[in-house]
Amino acid sequence: MMQKLNRLRGTIRDRVTMLNKVAGSYEPPATPEESEIILNQKLQNVLELKPQMKKLLADYLDLPDSTNLEDSKKVIYNMEEEIEDLQVKFIILITKYCKAPNADNVPMTVHKPKLKIPDLPLPEFTGKYEEYESFKTQFMSIIGNNESLNDTQKCCYLKASLRDDEKHIDSNQDTFQSLLSELDVDYQNNRAVIDTLIKNVLSVGKANDSPRQLRNLADIIKRNLNALEN
């Protein structure tokens, strides 16, 4: 069974590699309409990989408890991240080369407003409680409140902004609002934020007589105390 799952994983890995090559070396055809057909099909291919990966992981987890799955799970999680990145890449290509993005698989006769990719870099969130509110404020200003983006696109950008273990956060509906709500539940935790800020203050080491180190020490303490007051 393990060999069968490994072969299936290899097949999916080959598809991800192929789609990455397409996204990385895409040359648009003569018309935007042709690009729309090609890129929406590639995006659909990417979306089809996501449930396959979930099923593959579930099948691995069904193996006997004595089976060592550490390496297999690590490979699967990395592939899931690549698939999320691929989804964003194709949405950006659709935005760049097509007249009407079709990322929600709507009929091509329905024309949506042209998606405008923000010029600002996406904010990143690495799972620190004390940074969540700042991250959310920046993200909502750039992406969340951008009316030219649909739910699927906002969800893709939110997933692309998450780093480290936060890349694997999941929600029941896999929509932008459900994912944001899941983050709110996990990180809008006042007690955890306060504990973290107090720990930051208490963990500040001693400074020598250097004016620079003394300023840095004062800045760290002041920043965390201000956050506690807020």
Long-range contacts (C-beta under 8 A, 24 or more apart in sequence): 1-63, 2-63, 2-67, 5-56, 5-59, 5-60, 5-63, 5-72, 6-72, 8-56, 9-56, 9-72, 9-75, 9-76, 9-79, 12-49, 12-52, 12-53, 12-56, 12-79, 13-79, 15-45, 15-49, 16-49, 16-79, 16-82, 16-83, 16-86, 19-45, 19-46, 19-86, 20-82, 20-86, 23-86, 23-89, 23-90, 23-93, 26-93, 26-97, 28-97, 32-97, 32-98, 32-99, 33-99, 35-93, 35-94, 35-97, 35-98, 36-94, 36-97, 36-98, 36-99, 36-100, 36-102, 36-108, 37-108, 39-90, 39-93, 39-94, 39-97, 39-98, 40-94, 40-102, 40-103, 40-105, 40-108, 42-90, 43-87, 43-90, 43-91, 43-94, 43-103, 44-105, 46-83, 46-86, 46-87, 46-90, 47-87, 49-83, 50-80, 50-83, 53-79, 53-80, 53-83, 77-167, 77-168, 80-167, 80-168, 81-167, 84-156, 84-159, 84-160, 84-167, 85-160, 87-156, 88-156, 88-157, 88-159, 88-160, 91-115, 91-152, 91-153, 91-156, 92-117, 101-153, 103-150, 103-152, 103-153, 104-150, 104-151, 104-152, 112-150, 113-147, 113-148, 114-148, 115-148, 115-149, 115-153, 116-146, 116-148, 118-142, 118-143, 118-146, 122-157, 122-160, 122-161, 123-161, 124-161, 124-162, 124-163, 125-161, 125-162, 125-163, 125-166, 125-183, 126-163, 126-164, 126-166, 127-163, 127-164, 127-165, 127-166, 127-187, 128-196, 129-187, 129-189, 129-192, 129-193, 129-196, 130-193, 130-196, 130-197, 130-200, 130-224, 130-227, 132-183, 132-187, 132-188, 132-193, 133-188, 135-161, 136-180, 136-183, 136-184, 144-176, 144-180, 151-175, 151-176, 151-177, 152-176, 155-179, 193-227, 194-228, 197-224, 197-227, 197-228, 198-224, 198-228, 200-224, 201-225
